[in-house]
Amino acid sequence: MSKHLICALVSGAVLTLGLPTAASAASPEFCRDYVRAALNQVRGAVNHRRCAVQMQGPRWSTDFSVHFVWCRGVSRDQAEAERVARERTLEDCAH
């Protein structure tokens, strides 16, 4: 199979699946800031017994790399939406 055909197939798959391209993925600098905020939110959740019960899944991971790798694979808007979702969960369970 030629390189051009392979590139065309991969590009089509990316567009079809809606996967972020390198151009739309969040930058490393943005993602480092995103992870710092995420980890602060996770620490905040740990401090509230009612919130700690809801800390399930990668959204609440204490591992920097889990958040960073995820962030690098999505757009800034998607990462921001995830930050807001964590924030809303914290607001709901902490009050």
C-alpha positions in Angstrom: 0.0 0.0 0.0 1.4 3.4 -0.9 2.3 6.1 1.6 -0.3 8.4 0.1 -3.1 5.9 0.4 -2.2 5.1 4.0 -2.2 8.8 4.8 -5.5 9.3 3.1 -7.0 6.4 5.0 -5.7 7.6 8.4 -6.8 11.2 7.7 -10.3 9.9 6.8 -10.5 7.8 9.9 -9.5 10.8 12.1 -12.2 12.9 10.5 -14.8 10.2 10.7 -14.1 9.3 14.3 -13.8 12.9 15.4 -10.5 12.3 17.0 -8.5 15.5 17.7 -5.7 16.3 15.3 -2.3 17.7 16.3 -3.6 21.1 15.3 -6.6 20.9 17.6 -5.0 19.1 20.6 -4.3 21.2 23.7 -0.6 22.4 24.0 1.8 20.9 26.6 1.9 24.3 28.4 -1.9 24.5 28.6 -2.1 20.9 29.8 0.4 21.4 32.6 -1.8 24.2 33.9 -4.9 22.1 33.4 -3.3 19.2 35.4 -2.3 21.5 38.3 -5.9 22.8 38.5 -7.2 19.2 38.3 -5.0 18.0 41.1 -6.0 20.9 43.2 -9.6 20.0 42.6 -8.9 16.4 43.5 -7.2 17.4 46.8 -10.2 19.6 47.5 -12.5 16.7 47.0 -10.5 14.5 49.4 -11.0 17.2 52.1 -14.8 16.7 52.0 -16.2 13.4 53.1 -19.3 13.7 50.9 -17.1 14.6 47.9 -14.6 11.7 48.4 -17.4 9.2 47.9 -18.0 10.5 44.4 -14.3 10.4 43.4 -14.4 7.6 40.9 -12.7 7.2 37.5 -9.9 9.1 35.8 -11.6 12.5 36.4 -10.5 12.1 40.0 -7.1 10.5 39.6 -4.2 11.7 41.7 -1.7 10.8 38.9 -0.4 13.8 36.9 0.2 11.7 33.8 -3.4 10.4 33.7 -4.7 14.0 33.4 -1.8 15.2 31.2 -2.1 12.4 28.6 -5.9 12.8 28.4 -5.5 16.6 28.0 -3.0 16.3 25.2 -5.5 14.2 23.3 -8.4 16.7 23.4 -9.0 20.3 22.5 -8.7 23.1 25.0 -12.5 23.4 25.0 -12.9 19.8 26.0 -10.3 20.1 28.8 -12.0 23.3 30.0 -15.4 21.5 30.0 -13.9 18.7 32.1 -12.5 21.2 34.6 -15.9 22.8 34.9 -17.5 19.4 35.4 -15.2 18.7 38.3 -15.9 22.2 39.7 -19.6 21.6 39.6 -19.3 18.2 41.3 -17.2 19.9 44.1 -19.7 22.7 44.5 -22.6 20.2 44.8 -21.0 17.8 47.3 -19.1 20.3 49.4 -22.2 22.4 50.3 
